[in-house]
Amino acid sequence: MKDTGKATMTVAEAYLRLLKKRGVDYLFANAGTDFAPIIEALAGGGADRGEMPHPVIAPHENVAVAMAMGHALISGRPQAVMVHVNVGTANALCGLMNASRLHVPMLFTAGRTPILEEGAPGARSGFIHWPQEMFDQGGIVREMVRWDYELRDPRQLRQVVDRALAICRSSPAGPVYLTLPREVLAAPVTEIDLEAAPALAPVSAGRPPESALQQVAGWIGTSRRPLLITSATGRTAAARAALEAFAAEHRIPVVTYTPRFAEISHDHPMNAGSDPNPLLGEADLVLVSEAMAPWIPGQASPGRDCRVVQIGEDPLFADLPMRSFPAHVALSGAPAEIFSALQAMARGDTPEAEAGRARDDWAARTTANARVSRTVETLPDDAPPPPSEVTRAIAEIRGGAPVFKESPLLLGDLGDTETGDYFFAGAAGGLGWSMGAALGASLARGRKPVIVTTGDGSYMFNTPLAAHHVAASEGIPLLTVIYNNNAWHAVRRATHGMYPDGAAKAACPEPLTDFGVDFNYSKMMEVAGGHGERVDRMDELRPALKRAMAAVEVGGQALVDVRIAHGRKS
């Protein structure tokens, strides 16, 4: 063991020091009785000296997991979360689902009820240690993590941490789950080399076989109406750049369907908008890149003779129980490398003159349709703002702040966006991730401003008091904009889609959809010590957002509660 000024240290202290050595800067935690050795180790001053991860109190597990997710989305590095035994694990499950489906690396940990009933440091010492024990605590999350394990002996600490971090970073990345019994955390460590390099390296996404790449390149060369559909390729700047260069050179229209990131430049010549349905039936080749569900089969599908190529780190999404989108070729690997290879290989396959003209016509038609600017209606000053206008107003004041979408915001209304500017991270549909993710992203960006856009329903899912508490305690400049329609509009939309002439559409209020009370969420800032405003009219929107952003730019937090026109019933 390297000299730390002590003859021995506890497993908890060694664990925290090892995490810092491995590049884990933050421990997002919601503590319980199992944390005693962790708290004692942190109190020793190691975190203050930068020798341990910085501990962040998250008053709800939902916020803790989302913060780790947001940090990793910006930094690319897994951060640590620790929650209280089985109950904390259960509270965090929704966030873990999002992290798993979005392939976000994370070291998710929980204490474990003490194993021993007596006779050792850390043994059971309170009533709660009996009802909280489970036969299989890891079973709560096993389907949503890449690996789970329980630390059993001090002598395996370094090997367990290295394995956990290597697996969560391996392609495709995702959370891992490690349980930490209190007796093991309290035990002494007599031999551990904290300076040793990691014993395991993560598995990186590679390059598909040349034969498969050549086959797809040949199809690209002869295709008259190719189409590329993407959802999460823009996770990295390299992948986005490769996609843009490939699409431009080979004149392939790109549809960004339910984009998770900023997938393609707003003014890219091959940007074909966000709706694949009008194009699928005509396409003779569809390239699907990092899109879990590239279209809805009941609404549109490729023609019988259309070839479909699936591209991504896991192009068949093997972690989904059922996904039957066709894959005449599946190219498994890093999208940046795949698109660069296809760009070079297909370069020599020049279409014959007639096919080339057909492709030019196809590209011009599909991208022209996407570029038709929507008519911006001139609204009276006293009209409630529509969502599109709220988004455009945010675009005017955001500066370089990234935007987290859990709202009706459309990426096209946000305008020009680069990698790291936009995140739609609720990949599993677990609402309540955006505020915590924005807080974690701000920490990864050196506490720079971040913007959250939520509906009023998703705002409540965010455990907002806990999120605002973290923003205040950590000095994170957070702007929250609520697109408030006093309802769960997604639920309403789904109901009306199934029953377009049904009773629910005519009902006011609509059961289980319309909220019975109309909260003024701006008052939350009176609790959090920030700047809050309510907006009811168009002429109030832009001035309110400017004042809110000014408060955020000097290090505070702000909330603007906008009563939007879209979807409100009266």
LOKE-740943 format. One record per residue (C-alpha): residue in one letter; residue number from 0; x, y, z. Coordinates in steps of 0.1 Angstrom, whole numbers, m for minus. Each point is the difference from the previous one (the first is absolute). Layout:
N
 res   n     X     Y     Z
   A NUM     X     Y     Z
...
REM end
This chain:
570
 res   n     X     Y     Z
   M   0     0     0     0
   K   1    13    34    m9
   D   2     7    23    29
   T   3   m30    22     9
   G   4    12    10    35
   K   5   m19   m29    16
   A   6    10   m36     8
   T   7   m33   m12   m15
   M   8   m31    15   m15
   T   9   m35   m13    m3
   V  10   m14   m15   m31
   A  11   m23    31    m3
   E  12    30    24     0
   A  13    20   m22   m24
   Y  14   m31    m3   m23
   L  15    m5    38    m2
   R  16    37     6    m7
   L  17     0   m26   m27
   L  18   m30    15   m17
   K  19    17    33    m2
   K  20    31   m16   m14
   R  21   m22   m16   m27
   G  22   m14    34   m11
   V  23   m32     0    20
   D  24    m4    37    11
   Y  25   m34    m1    17
   L  26   m19   m23    24
   F  27   m37     8    m3
   A  28   m16   m14    31
   N  29   m32    m4    19
   A  30    11   m14    33
   G  31   m13   m25    25
   T  32    12   m20    30
   D  33    23   m21   m23
   F  34    21    32    m8
   A  35    17     3    34
   P  36    35   m12   m12
   I  37    m3    22   m31
   I  38    m9    31    20
   E  39    28    m7    25
   A  40    25    m3   m29
   L  41   m12    32   m17
   A  42     1    19    33
   G  43    37    m8     2
   G  44     6    28   m26
   G  45    11   m20   m30
   A  46   m28    14   m22
   D  47     9    35    11
   R  48    36    m6   m12
   G  49   m12   m14   m33
   E  50    11   m35     9
   M  51   m36   m14    m1
   P  52   m30     8   m22
   H  53   m19    31    10
   P  54   m31   m11    19
   V  55   m34    15   m11
   I  56   m31    m5    22
   A  57   m29    m8   m22
   P  58   m32     2    20
   H  59   m16   m25   m23
   E  60    15   m30   m18
   N  61   m16    11   m33
   V  62    22    31     0
   A  63    31   m19    10
   V  64    m2   m24   m30
   A  65   m10    27   m24
   M  66    30    21    11
   A  67    24   m28    m7
   M  68   m17    m5   m34
   G  69     3    37    m9
   H  70    37     1    10
   A  71     8   m30   m21
   L  72   m19    14   m30
   I  73    24    30     0
   S  74    32   m16    13
   G  75    m3   m35   m13
   R  76    12   m13    34
   P  77   m20   m20    24
   Q  78    m7    16    34
   A  79   m10   m18    32
   V  80   m35    m1    16
   M  81    m7   m15    34
   V  82   m35    m6    15
   H  83   m14   m16    30
   V  84    m4   m38    m2
   N  85   m31   m14   m18
   V  86   m23    30     5
   G  87    25    25   m15
   T  88     6   m25   m29
   A  89   m37    m2    m7
   N  90    m4    38     0
   A  91    29     3   m25
   L  92   m13   m27   m24
   C  93   m18    23   m24
   G  94    32    20    m5
   L  95    20   m31    m5
   M  96   m24   m11   m28
   N  97     7    33   m18
   A  98    38    m4     4
   S  99    m1   m36   m12
   R 100   m21     7   m31
   L 101    21    31    m9
   H 102    33   m19     6
   V 103    14    23    27
   P 104    28   m13    21
   M 105    m6     2    38
   L 106    13   m17    32
   F 107   m32    m4    19
   T 108     5   m13    35
   A 109   m21    m7    30
   G 110     6   m10    36
   R 111   m11   m34    11
   T 112   m17    m8    32
   P 113    27   m13    24
   I 114     6   m37    m4
   L 115     8    m7    36
   E 116   m25     5    28
   E 117    28     7    25
   G 118    37    m4     7
   A 119    18    22   m25
   P 120     4    37    m8
   G 121   m30     9   m22
   A 122   m22   m28    11
   R 123   m37     6     4
   S 124    m8    27    25
   G 125   m36    10    m6
   F 126   m34   m14    m7
   I 127     0    10   m37
   H 128    29   m23    m7
   W 129   m23   m30     0
   P 130   m30    11   m22
   Q 131    23    15   m26
   E 132    20   m31    m8
   M 133    m9   m19   m32
   F 134     8   m34   m14
   D 135    12    17   m32
   Q 136     3    38     2
   G 137    18     1   m34
   G 138   m31   m16   m16
   I 139   m18    33     3
   V 140    23    15   m27
   R 141    16   m30   m18
   E 142   m19     4   m33
   M 143    12    36    m2
   V 144    37    m3     9
   R 145    29   m15   m19
   W 146    14   m18    31
   D 147    m8    m2    37
   Y 148    21   m13    29
   E 149     4     3    38
   L 150    33     9    15
   R 151     8   m29    22
   D 152    36     4    13
   P 153    24    30     4
   R 154    26   m19   m20
   Q 155   m20     1   m32
   L 156    m8    38     1
   R 157    23    11   m28
   Q 158   m10   m28   m23
   V 159   m37     5     6
   V 160     2    38    m7
   D 161    21    m5   m31
   R 162   m24   m26   m14
   A 163   m30    22     8
   L 164    14    30   m18
   A 165    13   m20   m30
   I 166   m34   m16    m6
   C 167   m20    31     4
   R 168    22    18   m26
   S 169     1   m30   m24
   S 170   m20     3   m33
   P 171   m29     4     3
   A 172     5    19    33
   G 173   m25    m1    28
   P 174    m4     0    38
   V 175    14   m27    23
   Y 176   m12    m8    35
   L 177    23    m7    30
   T 178   m13    m6    35
   L 179    21     9    30
   P 180    m6   m18    33
   R 181     6    22    30
   E 182    23   m25    17
   V 183    22    m2   m31
   L 184     2    38    m3
   A 185    10     2    37
   A 186    26   m27    m2
   P 187    37    10    m1
   V 188    21    m2   m32
   T 189    36   m10     5
   E 190    11    m6   m36
   I 191   m11    21   m29
   D 192    20    19   m26
   L 193   m20    30    m8
   E 194    26    12   m26
   A 195    m3   m31   m21
   A 196   m15     4   m35
   P 197   m34   m15    m7
   A 198     2   m37    m5
   L 199   m27     0   m27
   A 200    m7    21   m30
   P 201   m35     6   m14
   V 202   m10   m16   m33
   S 203    m2    25   m28
   A 204   m24     0   m30
   G 205    20   m13   m30
   R 206    m5    m2   m37
   P 207   m23   m24   m18
   P 208    14   m26   m24
   E 209    12    14   m33
   S 210   m23   m22   m20
   A 211   m31    14    18
   L 212    13    36    m6
   Q 213     7    m7   m36
   Q 214   m35   m15    m5
   V 215   m17    31    15
   A 216    23    23   m20
   G 217   m11   m18   m32
   W 218   m37     5     9
   I 219     7    37     6
   G 220    16     3   m34
   T 221   m30   m14   m18
   S 222   m28    15    21
   R 223   m22    26   m15
   R 224   m20    10    31
   P 225    22    m6    31
   L 226   m11    12    34
   L 227    19     2    33
   I 228   m20     0    33
   T 229    19     9    32
   S 230    m9     5    36
   A 231    31    m2    22
   T 232    30     2   m24
   G 233     7    35    11
   R 234    12   m11    35
   T 235    36     9   m11
   A 236    13    27   m22
   A 237    20   m26   m20
   A 238   m31   m20    m9
   R 239   m20    30    m9
   A 240    28    14   m22
   A 241     4   m34   m18
   L 242   m38    m3    m5
   E 243    m2    36   m15
   A 244    30    m6   m23
   F 245   m14   m33   m12
   A 246   m35    13    m6
   A 247    13    31   m19
   E 248    24   m19   m23
   H 249   m25   m27    m9
   R 250   m31    23    m1
   I 251   m19   m21    26
   P 252   m29    18    18
   V 253     2    m3    38
   V 254   m31    m2    22
   T 255     6     6    37
   Y 256   m28   m20    16
   T 257    m6     6    37
   P 258    36    14     2
   R 259    17    m6    33
   F 260    29    23    m9
   A 261     8    27   m26
   E 262     2   m24   m29
   I 263     7    22   m30
   S 264     5    37    m6
   H 265   m32    20    m3
   D 266    11    13   m34
   H 267    17   m32   m14
   P 268   m10    m4   m36
   M 269   m12   m36     7
   N 270   m21     8    31
   A 271   m34   m15    m9
   G 272   m17     9    33
   S 273   m14   m23    26
   D 274   m28   m20   m16
   P 275     9   m32   m19
   N 276   m36   m10    m8
   P 277    m4    18   m33
   L 278    33   m13   m13
   L 279     2   m37    11
   G 280   m24   m13   m27
   E 281    21    15   m28
   A 282    35    m8    13
   D 283    19   m28   m16
   L 284    28    m1    27
   V 285    m5    10    37
   L 286    31     4    22
   V 287   m10     0    37
   S 288    26    14    24
   E 289    m3    m3    38
   A 290   m38     1    m2
   M 291   m18   m24    24
   A 292   m34     5   m18
   P 293     7    17   m34
   W 294   m37     1    m9
   I 295   m33   m12    13
   P 296   m10   m30   m21
   G 297   m37     7     4
   Q 298     5    34   m16
   A 299    25    m6   m28
   S 300    26   m26   m11
   P 301    25    m5   m28
   G 302   m11   m16   m32
   R 303     4   m38    m6
   D 304    30     5   m22
   C 305    17    26    21
   R 306    33   m11    16
   V 307     5    10    37
   V 308    34     3    17
   Q 309     2     3    38
   I 310    31    19    13
   G 311    12     4    36
   E 312    19   m13    29
   D 313   m28   m26     5
   P 314   m20     4   m32
   L 315   m25   m27     9
   F 316    m6    14    35
   A 317     4   m34    16
   D 318   m11    14    34
   L 319   m35     5   m13
   P 320   m23   m30     3
   M 321   m16     7   m34
   R 322    11    21   m29
   S 323    m8   m13   m35
   F 324    11    29   m22
   P 325    18   m16   m30
   A 326    37    m2    m3
   H 327    12   m14   m33
   V 328    35     9    12
   A 329     9    10    35
   L 330    32    20     5
   S 331    12    m2    36
   G 332    25    26    10
   A 333     7    36     7
   P 334   m22    22   m23
   A 335    28    24    m6
   E 336    22   m27   m14
   I 337   m28   m17   m20
   F 338   m11    32   m17
   S 339    36    10    m8
   A 340     6   m35   m15
   L 341   m32     1   m20
   Q 342     7    35   m13
   A 343    34   m11   m14
   M 344   m12   m34   m13
   A 345   m31    14   m18
   R 346    20    28   m15
   G 347    10   m22   m29
   D 348   m35   m14    m7
   T 349   m12    29   m21
   P 350   m37    m5   m10
   E 351    m8    m2   m36
   A 352   m12    33   m15
   E 353   m37    m9     3
   A 354     4   m13    36
   G 355    20    31     9
   R 356   m26    24   m13
   A 357   m27   m20    19
   R 358    20     3    32
   D 359     5    37    m5
   D 360   m37     5    m5
   W 361    m8   m21    30
   A 362    24    19    23
   A 363   m12    34   m13
   R 364   m36    m9     6
   T 365     3   m15    34
   T 366    22    27    14
   A 367   m20    28   m16
   N 368   m31   m13    18
   A 369    18     1    33
   R 370    12    35    m6
   V 371   m34    15    m6
   S 372    m1    23    30
   R 373   m31    m2    21
   T 374   m21    31    m1
   V 375     6    20    32
   E 376   m34    13     9
   T 377    m1    36    13
   L 378   m17    m3    34
   P 379   m15    27    20
   D 380    19    12    31
   D 381   m26   m15    24
   A 382     0   m35   m17
   P 383    16   m29    19
   P 384    33   m10   m17
   P 385     0   m32   m21
   P 386    29   m25     7
   S 387    18     9   m32
   E 388     2    36    10
   V 389    13    m9    35
   T 390    27   m21   m16
   R 391    10    28   m24
   A 392     2    24    29
   I 393    23   m24    19
   A 394    22    m2   m31
   E 395     4    38     1
   I 396    13     1    36
   R 397    18   m34     5
   G 398    35    11   m11
   G 399    21   m32     3
   A 400   m22   m16    26
   P 401   m11   m36    m8
   V 402   m37    m7    m1
   F 403   m16   m31    16
   K 404   m33    m9   m15
   E 405   m29   m15    20
   S 406   m26    23   m16
   P 407   m17     6   m33
   L 408    32    17   m13
   L 409     8    m9   m36
   L 410    37     0   m10
   G 411    m8    18   m33
   D 412   m13    30    20
   L 413    32     1    21
   G 414    20     8   m32
   D 415    37    m6    m3
   T 416    13   m26    25
   E 417    34   m16     4
   T 418    10   m32    18
   G 419    m7     4    37
   D 420   m27    27    m6
   Y 421   m31   m22     2
   F 422   m10   m30    20
   F 423   m33   m20    m1
   A 424    12   m27    25
   G 425   m32   m17    12
   A 426     7   m29   m23
   A 427   m21   m25    21
   G 428   m28    25     4
   G 429     8     5    36
   L 430   m11    36     8
   G 431    18    21    24
   W 432    36    m2   m13
   S 433     6    35   m15
   M 434     7    21    31
   G 435    25   m24    15
   A 436    16    m6   m33
   A 437     4    38    m6
   L 438    15     3    35
   G 439    26   m27    m7
   A 440     8    15   m34
   S 441     7    33    16
   L 442    25   m16    24
   A 443    17   m16   m29
   R 444     2    34   m18
   G 445    15    17    30
   R 446   m33    13    14
   K 447   m10    18   m31
   P 448   m37     9    m7
   V 449   m24   m28   m11
   I 450   m36     2   m12
   V 451   m28   m25     8
   T 452   m32     0   m20
   T 453   m29   m21    16
   G 454   m37    m3    m1
   D 455   m18     6    32
   G 456    m6   m37     4
   S 457    36   m10    m6
   Y 458    11    28    23
   M 459   m18   m17    29
   F 460    17   m33    m9
   N 461    34    17     4
   T 462    m4     2    38
   P 463     5    37    m6
   L 464     5    10    36
   A 465    30   m24     2
   A 466    14    12   m33
   H 467    m3    37    10
   H 468    16    m9    33
   V 469    31   m14   m18
   A 470     2    30   m23
   A 471     0    23    30
   S 472    24   m21    22
   E 473    25    m6   m29
   G 474    m2    35   m15
   I 475   m12   m13   m34
   P 476   m15    26   m24
   L 477   m32   m17   m11
   L 478   m28    15   m22
   T 479   m32   m20     1
   V 480   m27     8   m26
   I 481   m34   m17     5
   Y 482   m23    m5   m31
   N 483   m31     0    22
   N 484   m32   m14   m15
   N 485   m15   m11    34
   A 486    m1   m36   m12
   W 487    19   m31   m11
   H 488    m3     9   m37
   A 489    18   m32   m12
   V 490   m26   m21    17
   R 491   m28    21   m15
   R 492    16    m3   m35
   A 493     2   m38     3
   T 494   m36    m2    11
   H 495   m13    22   m28
   G 496    21   m20   m25
   M 497   m17   m32    10
   Y 498   m35    16     4
   P 499    m1    30   m24
   D 500   m38     3     4
   G 501    m1   m13    35
   A 502   m15    14    32
   A 503    34     9    14
   K 504     7    25   m27
   A 505   m32    19     8
   A 506     4    m3    38
   C 507    10    30    21
   P 508    17    m8    22
   E 509    14   m32   m16
   P 510     3   m28    25
   L 511    36    m8    12
   T 512    14    26   m24
   D 513   m10    35    10
   F 514    13    13    33
   G 515   m25    11    25
   V 516    20    29    13
   D 517    21    26   m18
   F 518    32     6    20
   N 519    22    31    m4
   Y 520    33   m19    m2
   S 521    20    33    m1
   K 522    m5     2    38
   M 523    24   m29     4
   M 524    28    26    m4
   E 525   m11    16    32
   V 526     9   m32    18
   A 527    32    m5   m20
   G 528    13    36     1
   G 529    m2     5   m38
   H 530   m18    21   m25
   G 531   m35   m11   m10
   E 532   m26    14   m24
   R 533   m33   m11   m14
   V 534    m8     7   m37
   D 535   m36     1   m13
   R 536     3    22   m31
   M 537    22     3   m31
   D 538    12    35    10
   E 539    13   m14    33
   L 540    20   m29   m14
   R 541    33    14   m13
   P 542     5    26    27
   A 543    m6   m26    27
   L 544    25   m24   m16
   K 545    26    27    m3
   R 546    m3     9    37
   A 547     2   m37     9
   M 548    31    m6   m21
   A 549    16    31    15
   A 550    m5   m15    35
   V 551    15   m33   m11
   E 552    30    15   m17
   V 553    11    15    33
   G 554    m2   m34    17
   G 555   m35    m2    12
   Q 556   m30   m22   m10
   A 557   m32    11   m16
   L 558   m34   m14   m10
   V 559   m24    12   m26
   D 560   m35   m15     1
   V 561   m15     6   m35
   R 562   m37    m7    m5
   I 563     1   m13   m35
   A 564   m29     0   m25
   H 565     5   m36   m12
   G 566   m22   m26    15
   R 567   m17    20    27
   K 568   m37    m7     7
   S 569   m23    24    16
REM end
